[in-house]
Amino acid sequence: MQNTLTSVVTIKSPEDYDAISQLLSNFASNINNALDTIKTVHFARIVFLDNNTKLALITEFDGDFVTYVQDFANSLGQVFDALFAHIADAPPLPVEDPQNTQAFIEFMQKNNVAPSFFYSAYPDLTVVNILDLQKGEQG
């Protein structure tokens, strides 16, 4: 039910790192709103690695990989387009264009690092299940 994404990509230059940092700050509320709307993401984080030369997008999500990445393209396409302008060997843009979505999926698959170990305290619960349980406790 729960799956992982750890997409590690290369940043083009130190100037591109600066641009990505600013974009993430500018897009934070858009990203939060989109992830709330998708309702399959348990956790999401973006981490800079290797002296800010690489960027890792790390998430835990419900469902299959392809549907999840398609949801990303549909909900966060403009964010990915802005970020990927600063990423080496990025897929064709815009990612939400139906002609480019498959290349986006393949790019995410190619750069996805499988976990050596993954633990979930609630492996049989989806995000929707957890939200429903929270509503029940509040009601």
Beta strands, then each sheet from edge to edge (+ up, - down):
strand 1: 2-10
strand 2: 41-49
strand 3: 54-62
sheet 1: 1+ 3- 2+
end
